[in-house]
Amino acid sequence: MKWTYVKKGSLFMVKFMQIDMKTKLTIRKTYMMTKLRPFICSFLKEESEMFEMYIYAMGDRLYWKWLSCLIL
């Protein structure tokens, strides 16, 4: 699985591609739009010193892995 994204300000458009490693064919393509709130990274950094943080996302596993890489 791999992803690519385009950033425009705080808006990210992500393209996920799931590839079959045996046949090298694309199984699934998914496009998602994500908008990060202003100052989210600094907020999470400060709060993580006081609290245990969890990520909840309504997407699939690939999406929340990408999202965690983006904000952490």
CHARMM internal coordinates of N, CA and C (Angstrom, degrees):
IC EDIT
DIST 1 N 1 CA 1.4463
DIST 1 CA 1 C 1.5105
ANGL 1 N 1 CA 1 C 108.41
DIST 1 C 2 N 1.2983
ANGL 1 CA 1 C 2 N 115.56
DIHE 1 N 1 CA 1 C 2 N 142.10
DIST 2 N 2 CA 1.4542
ANGL 1 C 2 N 2 CA 119.02
DIHE 1 CA 1 C 2 N 2 CA 175.79
DIST 2 CA 2 C 1.5189
ANGL 2 N 2 CA 2 C 108.90
DIHE 1 C 2 N 2 CA 2 C -144.85
DIST 2 C 3 N 1.3327
ANGL 2 CA 2 C 3 N 114.84
DIHE 2 N 2 CA 2 C 3 N 161.23
DIST 3 N 3 CA 1.4456
ANGL 2 C 3 N 3 CA 118.95
DIHE 2 CA 2 C 3 N 3 CA 178.19
DIST 3 CA 3 C 1.5124
ANGL 3 N 3 CA 3 C 109.75
DIHE 2 C 3 N 3 CA 3 C -138.61
DIST 3 C 4 N 1.3196
ANGL 3 CA 3 C 4 N 114.28
DIHE 3 N 3 CA 3 C 4 N 154.89
DIST 4 N 4 CA 1.4585
ANGL 3 C 4 N 4 CA 122.21
DIHE 3 CA 3 C 4 N 4 CA 172.42
DIST 4 CA 4 C 1.5152
ANGL 4 N 4 CA 4 C 106.56
DIHE 3 C 4 N 4 CA 4 C -134.36
DIST 4 C 5 N 1.3319
ANGL 4 CA 4 C 5 N 116.68
DIHE 4 N 4 CA 4 C 5 N 153.08
DIST 5 N 5 CA 1.4537
ANGL 4 C 5 N 5 CA 118.28
DIHE 4 CA 4 C 5 N 5 CA 178.91
DIST 5 CA 5 C 1.5195
ANGL 5 N 5 CA 5 C 111.27
DIHE 4 C 5 N 5 CA 5 C -142.90
DIST 5 C 6 N 1.3214
ANGL 5 CA 5 C 6 N 114.12
DIHE 5 N 5 CA 5 C 6 N 156.77
DIST 6 N 6 CA 1.4554
ANGL 5 C 6 N 6 CA 122.93
DIHE 5 CA 5 C 6 N 6 CA 176.45
DIST 6 CA 6 C 1.5084
ANGL 6 N 6 CA 6 C 106.96
DIHE 5 C 6 N 6 CA 6 C -119.70
DIST 6 C 7 N 1.3284
ANGL 6 CA 6 C 7 N 116.84
DIHE 6 N 6 CA 6 C 7 N 128.38
DIST 7 N 7 CA 1.4646
ANGL 6 C 7 N 7 CA 121.09
DIHE 6 CA 6 C 7 N 7 CA -178.40
DIST 7 CA 7 C 1.5202
ANGL 7 N 7 CA 7 C 109.39
DIHE 6 C 7 N 7 CA 7 C -107.55
DIST 7 C 8 N 1.3307
ANGL 7 CA 7 C 8 N 115.30
DIHE 7 N 7 CA 7 C 8 N 132.66
DIST 8 N 8 CA 1.4533
ANGL 7 C 8 N 8 CA 121.69
DIHE 7 CA 7 C 8 N 8 CA 174.84
DIST 8 CA 8 C 1.5194
ANGL 8 N 8 CA 8 C 106.83
DIHE 7 C 8 N 8 CA 8 C -136.42
DIST 8 C 9 N 1.3337
ANGL 8 CA 8 C 9 N 117.23
DIHE 8 N 8 CA 8 C 9 N 95.36
DIST 9 N 9 CA 1.4521
ANGL 8 C 9 N 9 CA 121.31
DIHE 8 CA 8 C 9 N 9 CA -173.65
DIST 9 CA 9 C 1.5153
ANGL 9 N 9 CA 9 C 109.69
DIHE 8 C 9 N 9 CA 9 C 69.15
DIST 9 C 10 N 1.3286
ANGL 9 CA 9 C 10 N 117.19
DIHE 9 N 9 CA 9 C 10 N -123.40
DIST 10 N 10 CA 1.4631
ANGL 9 C 10 N 10 CA 120.77
DIHE 9 CA 9 C 10 N 10 CA 178.12
DIST 10 CA 10 C 1.5295
ANGL 10 N 10 CA 10 C 111.43
DIHE 9 C 10 N 10 CA 10 C -99.41
DIST 10 C 11 N 1.3351
ANGL 10 CA 10 C 11 N 117.79
DIHE 10 N 10 CA 10 C 11 N 8.93
DIST 11 N 11 CA 1.4602
ANGL 10 C 11 N 11 CA 122.55
DIHE 10 CA 10 C 11 N 11 CA -179.00
DIST 11 CA 11 C 1.5328
ANGL 11 N 11 CA 11 C 109.44
DIHE 10 C 11 N 11 CA 11 C -101.66
DIST 11 C 12 N 1.3209
ANGL 11 CA 11 C 12 N 116.40
DIHE 11 N 11 CA 11 C 12 N 129.54
DIST 12 N 12 CA 1.4535
ANGL 11 C 12 N 12 CA 122.23
DIHE 11 CA 11 C 12 N 12 CA 179.54
DIST 12 CA 12 C 1.5131
ANGL 12 N 12 CA 12 C 109.17
DIHE 11 C 12 N 12 CA 12 C -118.97
DIST 12 C 13 N 1.3371
ANGL 12 CA 12 C 13 N 117.15
DIHE 12 N 12 CA 12 C 13 N 131.78
DIST 13 N 13 CA 1.4546
ANGL 12 C 13 N 13 CA 121.12
DIHE 12 CA 12 C 13 N 13 CA 170.34
DIST 13 CA 13 C 1.5234
ANGL 13 N 13 CA 13 C 106.50
DIHE 12 C 13 N 13 CA 13 C -108.99
DIST 13 C 14 N 1.3134
ANGL 13 CA 13 C 14 N 116.33
DIHE 13 N 13 CA 13 C 14 N 124.09
DIST 14 N 14 CA 1.4580
ANGL 13 C 14 N 14 CA 121.80
DIHE 13 CA 13 C 14 N 14 CA -174.04
DIST 14 CA 14 C 1.5188
ANGL 14 N 14 CA 14 C 109.72
DIHE 13 C 14 N 14 CA 14 C -114.99
DIST 14 C 15 N 1.3421
ANGL 14 CA 14 C 15 N 115.50
DIHE 14 N 14 CA 14 C 15 N 136.94
DIST 15 N 15 CA 1.4598
ANGL 14 C 15 N 15 CA 120.48
DIHE 14 CA 14 C 15 N 15 CA 173.95
DIST 15 CA 15 C 1.5264
ANGL 15 N 15 CA 15 C 107.02
DIHE 14 C 15 N 15 CA 15 C -117.13
DIST 15 C 16 N 1.3190
ANGL 15 CA 15 C 16 N 116.55
DIHE 15 N 15 CA 15 C 16 N 117.12
DIST 16 N 16 CA 1.4569
ANGL 15 C 16 N 16 CA 122.96
DIHE 15 CA 15 C 16 N 16 CA 176.56
DIST 16 CA 16 C 1.5222
ANGL 16 N 16 CA 16 C 108.41
DIHE 15 C 16 N 16 CA 16 C -98.85
DIST 16 C 17 N 1.2993
ANGL 16 CA 16 C 17 N 116.67
DIHE 16 N 16 CA 16 C 17 N 138.11
DIST 17 N 17 CA 1.4599
ANGL 16 C 17 N 17 CA 120.52
DIHE 16 CA 16 C 17 N 17 CA 175.25
DIST 17 CA 17 C 1.5143
ANGL 17 N 17 CA 17 C 108.97
DIHE 16 C 17 N 17 CA 17 C -130.02
DIST 17 C 18 N 1.3201
ANGL 17 CA 17 C 18 N 115.89
DIHE 17 N 17 CA 17 C 18 N 126.99
DIST 18 N 18 CA 1.4571
ANGL 17 C 18 N 18 CA 121.57
DIHE 17 CA 17 C 18 N 18 CA 175.17
DIST 18 CA 18 C 1.5190
ANGL 18 N 18 CA 18 C 106.88
DIHE 17 C 18 N 18 CA 18 C -102.95
DIST 18 C 19 N 1.3336
ANGL 18 CA 18 C 19 N 116.42
DIHE 18 N 18 CA 18 C 19 N 121.68
DIST 19 N 19 CA 1.4593
ANGL 18 C 19 N 19 CA 121.73
DIHE 18 CA 18 C 19 N 19 CA -174.29
DIST 19 CA 19 C 1.5205
ANGL 19 N 19 CA 19 C 110.02
DIHE 18 C 19 N 19 CA 19 C -116.21
DIST 19 C 20 N 1.3217
ANGL 19 CA 19 C 20 N 115.51
DIHE 19 N 19 CA 19 C 20 N 133.64
DIST 20 N 20 CA 1.4652
ANGL 19 C 20 N 20 CA 120.68
DIHE 19 CA 19 C 20 N 20 CA 174.79
DIST 20 CA 20 C 1.5271
ANGL 20 N 20 CA 20 C 107.52
DIHE 19 C 20 N 20 CA 20 C -75.57
DIST 20 C 21 N 1.3280
ANGL 20 CA 20 C 21 N 116.99
DIHE 20 N 20 CA 20 C 21 N 118.95
DIST 21 N 21 CA 1.4597
ANGL 20 C 21 N 21 CA 121.15
DIHE 20 CA 20 C 21 N 21 CA -173.92
DIST 21 CA 21 C 1.5406
ANGL 21 N 21 CA 21 C 112.62
DIHE 20 C 21 N 21 CA 21 C -70.83
DIST 21 C 22 N 1.3282
ANGL 21 CA 21 C 22 N 118.01
DIHE 21 N 21 CA 21 C 22 N -24.85
DIST 22 N 22 CA 1.4681
ANGL 21 C 22 N 22 CA 120.08
DIHE 21 CA 21 C 22 N 22 CA 179.42
DIST 22 CA 22 C 1.5246
ANGL 22 N 22 CA 22 C 111.42
DIHE 21 C 22 N 22 CA 22 C -75.60
DIST 22 C 23 N 1.3284
ANGL 22 CA 22 C 23 N 116.50
DIHE 22 N 22 CA 22 C 23 N -47.76
DIST 23 N 23 CA 1.4646
ANGL 22 C 23 N 23 CA 120.23
DIHE 22 CA 22 C 23 N 23 CA -175.65
DIST 23 CA 23 C 1.5224
ANGL 23 N 23 CA 23 C 112.90
DIHE 22 C 23 N 23 CA 23 C -96.55
DIST 23 C 24 N 1.3271
ANGL 23 CA 23 C 24 N 117.49
DIHE 23 N 23 CA 23 C 24 N -10.65
DIST 24 N 24 CA 1.4767
ANGL 23 C 24 N 24 CA 123.83
DIHE 23 CA 23 C 24 N 24 CA -178.06
DIST 24 CA 24 C 1.5195
ANGL 24 N 24 CA 24 C 112.36
DIHE 23 C 24 N 24 CA 24 C 61.26
DIST 24 C 25 N 1.3359
ANGL 24 CA 24 C 25 N 116.63
DIHE 24 N 24 CA 24 C 25 N 25.87
DIST 25 N 25 CA 1.4644
ANGL 24 C 25 N 25 CA 121.75
DIHE 24 CA 24 C 25 N 25 CA 178.26
DIST 25 CA 25 C 1.5249
ANGL 25 N 25 CA 25 C 109.69
DIHE 24 C 25 N 25 CA 25 C -100.71
DIST 25 C 26 N 1.3194
ANGL 25 CA 25 C 26 N 115.35
DIHE 25 N 25 CA 25 C 26 N 147.86
DIST 26 N 26 CA 1.4598
ANGL 25 C 26 N 26 CA 120.31
DIHE 25 CA 25 C 26 N 26 CA 177.47
DIST 26 CA 26 C 1.5194
ANGL 26 N 26 CA 26 C 109.27
DIHE 25 C 26 N 26 CA 26 C -76.85
DIST 26 C 27 N 1.3287
ANGL 26 CA 26 C 27 N 115.67
DIHE 26 N 26 CA 26 C 27 N 124.37
DIST 27 N 27 CA 1.4630
ANGL 26 C 27 N 27 CA 121.10
DIHE 26 CA 26 C 27 N 27 CA -179.88
DIST 27 CA 27 C 1.5246
ANGL 27 N 27 CA 27 C 110.16
DIHE 26 C 27 N 27 CA 27 C -86.94
DIST 27 C 28 N 1.3334
ANGL 27 CA 27 C 28 N 115.62
DIHE 27 N 27 CA 27 C 28 N -43.14
DIST 28 N 28 CA 1.4575
ANGL 27 C 28 N 28 CA 119.23
DIHE 27 CA 27 C 28 N 28 CA -173.01
DIST 28 CA 28 C 1.5246
ANGL 28 N 28 CA 28 C 109.58
DIHE 27 C 28 N 28 CA 28 C -148.89
DIST 28 C 29 N 1.3272
ANGL 28 CA 28 C 29 N 115.89
DIHE 28 N 28 CA 28 C 29 N 138.93
DIST 29 N 29 CA 1.4568
ANGL 28 C 29 N 29 CA 122.03
DIHE 28 CA 28 C 29 N 29 CA 171.50
DIST 29 CA 29 C 1.5244
ANGL 29 N 29 CA 29 C 107.80
DIHE 28 C 29 N 29 CA 29 C -120.90
DIST 29 C 30 N 1.3078
ANGL 29 CA 29 C 30 N 116.07
DIHE 29 N 29 CA 29 C 30 N 134.34
DIST 30 N 30 CA 1.4556
ANGL 29 C 30 N 30 CA 121.34
DIHE 29 CA 29 C 30 N 30 CA 179.86
DIST 30 CA 30 C 1.5176
ANGL 30 N 30 CA 30 C 108.81
DIHE 29 C 30 N 30 CA 30 C -133.11
DIST 30 C 31 N 1.3224
ANGL 30 CA 30 C 31 N 117.08
DIHE 30 N 30 CA 30 C 31 N 135.84
DIST 31 N 31 CA 1.4539
ANGL 30 C 31 N 31 CA 122.39
DIHE 30 CA 30 C 31 N 31 CA 176.37
DIST 31 CA 31 C 1.5225
ANGL 31 N 31 CA 31 C 108.70
DIHE 30 C 31 N 31 CA 31 C -115.20
DIST 31 C 32 N 1.3167
ANGL 31 CA 31 C 32 N 116.76
DIHE 31 N 31 CA 31 C 32 N 134.72
DIST 32 N 32 CA 1.4638
ANGL 31 C 32 N 32 CA 121.29
DIHE 31 CA 31 C 32 N 32 CA 178.84
DIST 32 CA 32 C 1.5151
ANGL 32 N 32 CA 32 C 109.61
DIHE 31 C 32 N 32 CA 32 C -138.03
DIST 32 C 33 N 1.3167
ANGL 32 CA 32 C 33 N 115.35
DIHE 32 N 32 CA 32 C 33 N 148.10
DIST 33 N 33 CA 1.4628
ANGL 32 C 33 N 33 CA 122.05
DIHE 32 CA 32 C 33 N 33 CA 175.17
DIST 33 CA 33 C 1.5160
ANGL 33 N 33 CA 33 C 107.75
DIHE 32 C 33 N 33 CA 33 C -111.71
DIST 33 C 34 N 1.3175
ANGL 33 CA 33 C 34 N 116.46
DIHE 33 N 33 CA 33 C 34 N 134.21
DIST 34 N 34 CA 1.4551
ANGL 33 C 34 N 34 CA 122.18
DIHE 33 CA 33 C 34 N 34 CA 179.03
DIST 34 CA 34 C 1.5147
ANGL 34 N 34 CA 34 C 108.83
DIHE 33 C 34 N 34 CA 34 C -133.14
DIST 34 C 35 N 1.3089
ANGL 34 CA 34 C 35 N 116.13
DIHE 34 N 34 CA 34 C 35 N 132.96
DIST 35 N 35 CA 1.4634
ANGL 34 C 35 N 35 CA 120.73
DIHE 34 CA 34 C 35 N 35 CA 176.23
DIST 35 CA 35 C 1.5214
ANGL 35 N 35 CA 35 C 108.15
DIHE 34 C 35 N 35 CA 35 C -118.40
DIST 35 C 36 N 1.3268
ANGL 35 CA 35 C 36 N 114.92
DIHE 35 N 35 CA 35 C 36 N 123.02
DIST 36 N 36 CA 1.4587
ANGL 35 C 36 N 36 CA 119.60
DIHE 35 CA 35 C 36 N 36 CA 178.15
DIST 36 CA 36 C 1.5266
ANGL 36 N 36 CA 36 C 109.22
DIHE 35 C 36 N 36 CA 36 C -89.12
DIST 36 C 37 N 1.3024
ANGL 36 CA 36 C 37 N 115.75
DIHE 36 N 36 CA 36 C 37 N 138.70
DIST 37 N 37 CA 1.4636
ANGL 36 C 37 N 37 CA 120.46
DIHE 36 CA 36 C 37 N 37 CA 177.67
DIST 37 CA 37 C 1.5237
ANGL 37 N 37 CA 37 C 109.73
DIHE 36 C 37 N 37 CA 37 C -71.15
DIST 37 C 38 N 1.3365
ANGL 37 CA 37 C 38 N 116.82
DIHE 37 N 37 CA 37 C 38 N 151.84
DIST 38 N 38 CA 1.4639
ANGL 37 C 38 N 38 CA 119.52
DIHE 37 CA 37 C 38 N 38 CA 178.61
DIST 38 CA 38 C 1.5311
ANGL 38 N 38 CA 38 C 110.82
DIHE 37 C 38 N 38 CA 38 C -58.68
DIST 38 C 39 N 1.3090
ANGL 38 CA 38 C 39 N 116.95
DIHE 38 N 38 CA 38 C 39 N 139.32
DIST 39 N 39 CA 1.4664
ANGL 38 C 39 N 39 CA 124.95
DIHE 38 CA 38 C 39 N 39 CA 176.05
DIST 39 CA 39 C 1.5320
ANGL 39 N 39 CA 39 C 113.63
DIHE 38 C 39 N 39 CA 39 C 64.61
DIST 39 C 40 N 1.3306
ANGL 39 CA 39 C 40 N 119.20
DIHE 39 N 39 CA 39 C 40 N 19.72
DIST 40 N 40 CA 1.4610
ANGL 39 C 40 N 40 CA 120.72
DIHE 39 CA 39 C 40 N 40 CA -177.28
DIST 40 CA 40 C 1.5255
ANGL 40 N 40 CA 40 C 112.45
DIHE 39 C 40 N 40 CA 40 C -64.11
DIST 40 C 41 N 1.3250
ANGL 40 CA 40 C 41 N 117.28
DIHE 40 N 40 CA 40 C 41 N -38.23
DIST 41 N 41 CA 1.4739
ANGL 40 C 41 N 41 CA 119.75
DIHE 40 CA 40 C 41 N 41 CA -177.92
DIST 41 CA 41 C 1.5208
ANGL 41 N 41 CA 41 C 111.52
DIHE 40 C 41 N 41 CA 41 C -67.54
DIST 41 C 42 N 1.3283
ANGL 41 CA 41 C 42 N 117.39
DIHE 41 N 41 CA 41 C 42 N -43.83
DIST 42 N 42 CA 1.4690
ANGL 41 C 42 N 42 CA 119.32
DIHE 41 CA 41 C 42 N 42 CA 178.88
DIST 42 CA 42 C 1.5338
ANGL 42 N 42 CA 42 C 110.71
DIHE 41 C 42 N 42 CA 42 C -68.49
DIST 42 C 43 N 1.3262
ANGL 42 CA 42 C 43 N 117.37
DIHE 42 N 42 CA 42 C 43 N -37.01
DIST 43 N 43 CA 1.4556
ANGL 42 C 43 N 43 CA 121.16
DIHE 42 CA 42 C 43 N 43 CA 177.42
DIST 43 CA 43 C 1.5323
ANGL 43 N 43 CA 43 C 111.04
DIHE 42 C 43 N 43 CA 43 C -61.21
DIST 43 C 44 N 1.3364
ANGL 43 CA 43 C 44 N 116.63
DIHE 43 N 43 CA 43 C 44 N -48.47
DIST 44 N 44 CA 1.4611
ANGL 43 C 44 N 44 CA 120.46
DIHE 43 CA 43 C 44 N 44 CA -179.17
DIST 44 CA 44 C 1.5196
ANGL 44 N 44 CA 44 C 112.02
DIHE 43 C 44 N 44 CA 44 C -65.07
DIST 44 C 45 N 1.3223
ANGL 44 CA 44 C 45 N 117.16
DIHE 44 N 44 CA 44 C 45 N -35.37
DIST 45 N 45 CA 1.4612
ANGL 44 C 45 N 45 CA 120.14
DIHE 44 CA 44 C 45 N 45 CA 178.37
DIST 45 CA 45 C 1.5307
ANGL 45 N 45 CA 45 C 110.90
DIHE 44 C 45 N 45 CA 45 C -64.55
DIST 45 C 46 N 1.3304
ANGL 45 CA 45 C 46 N 117.11
DIHE 45 N 45 CA 45 C 46 N -44.87
DIST 46 N 46 CA 1.4666
ANGL 45 C 46 N 46 CA 121.17
DIHE 45 CA 45 C 46 N 46 CA 179.56
DIST 46 CA 46 C 1.5278
ANGL 46 N 46 CA 46 C 111.39
DIHE 45 C 46 N 46 CA 46 C -66.50
DIST 46 C 47 N 1.3222
ANGL 46 CA 46 C 47 N 116.95
DIHE 46 N 46 CA 46 C 47 N -44.15
DIST 47 N 47 CA 1.4593
ANGL 46 C 47 N 47 CA 120.98
DIHE 46 CA 46 C 47 N 47 CA -177.72
DIST 47 CA 47 C 1.5227
ANGL 47 N 47 CA 47 C 112.42
DIHE 46 C 47 N 47 CA 47 C -69.99
DIST 47 C 48 N 1.3327
ANGL 47 CA 47 C 48 N 117.19
DIHE 47 N 47 CA 47 C 48 N -30.98
DIST 48 N 48 CA 1.4691
ANGL 47 C 48 N 48 CA 119.49
DIHE 47 CA 47 C 48 N 48 CA -178.83
DIST 48 CA 48 C 1.5246
ANGL 48 N 48 CA 48 C 112.03
DIHE 47 C 48 N 48 CA 48 C -67.77
DIST 48 C 49 N 1.3272
ANGL 48 CA 48 C 49 N 117.35
DIHE 48 N 48 CA 48 C 49 N -19.41
DIST 49 N 49 CA 1.4609
ANGL 48 C 49 N 49 CA 120.38
DIHE 48 CA 48 C 49 N 49 CA 175.86
DIST 49 CA 49 C 1.5301
ANGL 49 N 49 CA 49 C 111.52
DIHE 48 C 49 N 49 CA 49 C -74.28
DIST 49 C 50 N 1.3393
ANGL 49 CA 49 C 50 N 116.77
DIHE 49 N 49 CA 49 C 50 N -23.19
DIST 50 N 50 CA 1.4623
ANGL 49 C 50 N 50 CA 121.31
DIHE 49 CA 49 C 50 N 50 CA -178.33
DIST 50 CA 50 C 1.5280
ANGL 50 N 50 CA 50 C 113.80
DIHE 49 C 50 N 50 CA 50 C -104.28
DIST 50 C 51 N 1.3500
ANGL 50 CA 50 C 51 N 116.53
DIHE 50 N 50 CA 50 C 51 N -26.25
DIST 51 N 51 CA 1.4658
ANGL 50 C 51 N 51 CA 120.75
DIHE 50 CA 50 C 51 N 51 CA -173.09
DIST 51 CA 51 C 1.5160
ANGL 51 N 51 CA 51 C 110.68
DIHE 50 C 51 N 51 CA 51 C -132.08
DIST 51 C 52 N 1.3274
ANGL 51 CA 51 C 52 N 115.60
DIHE 51 N 51 CA 51 C 52 N 159.68
DIST 52 N 52 CA 1.4567
ANGL 51 C 52 N 52 CA 121.55
DIHE 51 CA 51 C 52 N 52 CA 171.63
DIST 52 CA 52 C 1.5245
ANGL 52 N 52 CA 52 C 106.66
DIHE 51 C 52 N 52 CA 52 C -85.69
DIST 52 C 53 N 1.3225
ANGL 52 CA 52 C 53 N 117.22
DIHE 52 N 52 CA 52 C 53 N 126.53
DIST 53 N 53 CA 1.4627
ANGL 52 C 53 N 53 CA 121.76
DIHE 52 CA 52 C 53 N 53 CA -172.48
DIST 53 CA 53 C 1.5301
ANGL 53 N 53 CA 53 C 110.99
DIHE 52 C 53 N 53 CA 53 C -104.57
DIST 53 C 54 N 1.3305
ANGL 53 CA 53 C 54 N 115.82
DIHE 53 N 53 CA 53 C 54 N 142.82
DIST 54 N 54 CA 1.4534
ANGL 53 C 54 N 54 CA 123.77
DIHE 53 CA 53 C 54 N 54 CA 175.26
DIST 54 CA 54 C 1.5143
ANGL 54 N 54 CA 54 C 108.43
DIHE 53 C 54 N 54 CA 54 C -128.41
DIST 54 C 55 N 1.3350
ANGL 54 CA 54 C 55 N 116.89
DIHE 54 N 54 CA 54 C 55 N 151.53
DIST 55 N 55 CA 1.4601
ANGL 54 C 55 N 55 CA 121.63
DIHE 54 CA 54 C 55 N 55 CA 176.16
DIST 55 CA 55 C 1.5194
ANGL 55 N 55 CA 55 C 108.05
DIHE 54 C 55 N 55 CA 55 C -107.32
DIST 55 C 56 N 1.3241
ANGL 55 CA 55 C 56 N 115.88
DIHE 55 N 55 CA 55 C 56 N 128.13
DIST 56 N 56 CA 1.4601
ANGL 55 C 56 N 56 CA 121.52
DIHE 55 CA 55 C 56 N 56 CA 175.07
DIST 56 CA 56 C 1.5197
ANGL 56 N 56 CA 56 C 107.08
DIHE 55 C 56 N 56 CA 56 C -118.98
DIST 56 C 57 N 1.3139
ANGL 56 CA 56 C 57 N 117.36
DIHE 56 N 56 CA 56 C 57 N 123.78
DIST 57 N 57 CA 1.4612
ANGL 56 C 57 N 57 CA 121.58
DIHE 56 CA 56 C 57 N 57 CA 178.96
DIST 57 CA 57 C 1.5222
ANGL 57 N 57 CA 57 C 108.55
DIHE 56 C 57 N 57 CA 57 C -137.04
DIST 57 C 58 N 1.3193
ANGL 57 CA 57 C 58 N 116.60
DIHE 57 N 57 CA 57 C 58 N 144.30
DIST 58 N 58 CA 1.4564
ANGL 57 C 58 N 58 CA 120.96
DIHE 57 CA 57 C 58 N 58 CA 179.91
DIST 58 CA 58 C 1.5345
ANGL 58 N 58 CA 58 C 112.12
DIHE 57 C 58 N 58 CA 58 C -83.60
DIST 58 C 59 N 1.3194
ANGL 58 CA 58 C 59 N 117.04
DIHE 58 N 58 CA 58 C 59 N 3.35
DIST 59 N 59 CA 1.4595
ANGL 58 C 59 N 59 CA 121.02
DIHE 58 CA 58 C 59 N 59 CA 179.38
DIST 59 CA 59 C 1.5164
ANGL 59 N 59 CA 59 C 111.73
DIHE 58 C 59 N 59 CA 59 C -89.93
DIST 59 C 60 N 1.3161
ANGL 59 CA 59 C 60 N 115.75
DIHE 59 N 59 CA 59 C 60 N -174.53
DIST 60 N 60 CA 1.4565
ANGL 59 C 60 N 60 CA 120.02
DIHE 59 CA 59 C 60 N 60 CA 178.70
DIST 60 CA 60 C 1.5297
ANGL 60 N 60 CA 60 C 110.59
DIHE 59 C 60 N 60 CA 60 C -84.75
DIST 60 C 61 N 1.3117
ANGL 60 CA 60 C 61 N 116.32
DIHE 60 N 60 CA 60 C 61 N -177.70
DIST 61 N 61 CA 1.4661
ANGL 60 C 61 N 61 CA 122.08
DIHE 60 CA 60 C 61 N 61 CA -174.40
DIST 61 CA 61 C 1.5323
ANGL 61 N 61 CA 61 C 112.01
DIHE 60 C 61 N 61 CA 61 C -60.11
DIST 61 C 62 N 1.3130
ANGL 61 CA 61 C 62 N 117.65
DIHE 61 N 61 CA 61 C 62 N -40.92
DIST 62 N 62 CA 1.4586
ANGL 61 C 62 N 62 CA 121.54
DIHE 61 CA 61 C 62 N 62 CA -179.96
DIST 62 CA 62 C 1.5237
ANGL 62 N 62 CA 62 C 111.31
DIHE 61 C 62 N 62 CA 62 C -61.68
DIST 62 C 63 N 1.3255
ANGL 62 CA 62 C 63 N 116.69
DIHE 62 N 62 CA 62 C 63 N -39.84
DIST 63 N 63 CA 1.4657
ANGL 62 C 63 N 63 CA 121.00
DIHE 62 CA 62 C 63 N 63 CA -179.97
DIST 63 CA 63 C 1.5199
ANGL 63 N 63 CA 63 C 111.04
DIHE 62 C 63 N 63 CA 63 C -65.81
DIST 63 C 64 N 1.3324
ANGL 63 CA 63 C 64 N 118.76
DIHE 63 N 63 CA 63 C 64 N -46.89
DIST 64 N 64 CA 1.4602
ANGL 63 C 64 N 64 CA 117.51
DIHE 63 CA 63 C 64 N 64 CA -176.83
DIST 64 CA 64 C 1.5134
ANGL 64 N 64 CA 64 C 111.66
DIHE 63 C 64 N 64 CA 64 C -72.52
DIST 64 C 65 N 1.3382
ANGL 64 CA 64 C 65 N 118.24
DIHE 64 N 64 CA 64 C 65 N -25.70
DIST 65 N 65 CA 1.4650
ANGL 64 C 65 N 65 CA 119.09
DIHE 64 CA 64 C 65 N 65 CA 173.37
DIST 65 CA 65 C 1.5336
ANGL 65 N 65 CA 65 C 109.85
DIHE 64 C 65 N 65 CA 65 C -65.71
DIST 65 C 66 N 1.3204
ANGL 65 CA 65 C 66 N 116.33
DIHE 65 N 65 CA 65 C 66 N -44.67
DIST 66 N 66 CA 1.4598
ANGL 65 C 66 N 66 CA 120.05
DIHE 65 CA 65 C 66 N 66 CA 177.57
DIST 66 CA 66 C 1.5257
ANGL 66 N 66 CA 66 C 110.47
DIHE 65 C 66 N 66 CA 66 C -62.91
DIST 66 C 67 N 1.3133
ANGL 66 CA 66 C 67 N 117.58
DIHE 66 N 66 CA 66 C 67 N -43.53
DIST 67 N 67 CA 1.4540
ANGL 66 C 67 N 67 CA 121.58
DIHE 66 CA 66 C 67 N 67 CA -178.59
DIST 67 CA 67 C 1.5297
ANGL 67 N 67 CA 67 C 111.11
DIHE 66 C 67 N 67 CA 67 C -62.79
DIST 67 C 68 N 1.3159
ANGL 67 CA 67 C 68 N 117.34
DIHE 67 N 67 CA 67 C 68 N -40.63
DIST 68 N 68 CA 1.4663
ANGL 67 C 68 N 68 CA 119.67
DIHE 67 CA 67 C 68 N 68 CA 178.80
DIST 68 CA 68 C 1.5248
ANGL 68 N 68 CA 68 C 111.12
DIHE 67 C 68 N 68 CA 68 C -65.96
DIST 68 C 69 N 1.3300
ANGL 68 CA 68 C 69 N 117.97
DIHE 68 N 68 CA 68 C 69 N -36.30
DIST 69 N 69 CA 1.4706
ANGL 68 C 69 N 69 CA 120.20
DIHE 68 CA 68 C 69 N 69 CA 176.16
DIST 69 CA 69 C 1.5264
ANGL 69 N 69 CA 69 C 110.88
DIHE 68 C 69 N 69 CA 69 C -66.86
DIST 69 C 70 N 1.3036
ANGL 69 CA 69 C 70 N 116.82
DIHE 69 N 69 CA 69 C 70 N -33.17
DIST 70 N 70 CA 1.4595
ANGL 69 C 70 N 70 CA 121.56
DIHE 69 CA 69 C 70 N 70 CA -177.89
DIST 70 CA 70 C 1.5259
ANGL 70 N 70 CA 70 C 112.09
DIHE 69 C 70 N 70 CA 70 C -70.95
DIST 70 C 71 N 1.3183
ANGL 70 CA 70 C 71 N 118.29
DIHE 70 N 70 CA 70 C 71 N -42.06
DIST 71 N 71 CA 1.4673
ANGL 70 C 71 N 71 CA 120.06
DIHE 70 CA 70 C 71 N 71 CA -173.51
DIST 71 CA 71 C 1.5165
ANGL 71 N 71 CA 71 C 113.71
DIHE 70 C 71 N 71 CA 71 C -96.79
DIST 71 C 72 N 1.3228
ANGL 71 CA 71 C 72 N 119.07
DIHE 71 N 71 CA 71 C 72 N -13.01
DIST 72 N 72 CA 1.4564
ANGL 71 C 72 N 72 CA 120.10
DIHE 71 CA 71 C 72 N 72 CA -178.14
DIST 72 CA 72 C 1.4929
ANGL 72 N 72 CA 72 C 112.87
DIHE 71 C 72 N 72 CA 72 C -99.13
END
COOR INIT
IC SEED 1 N 1 CA 1 C
IC BUILD
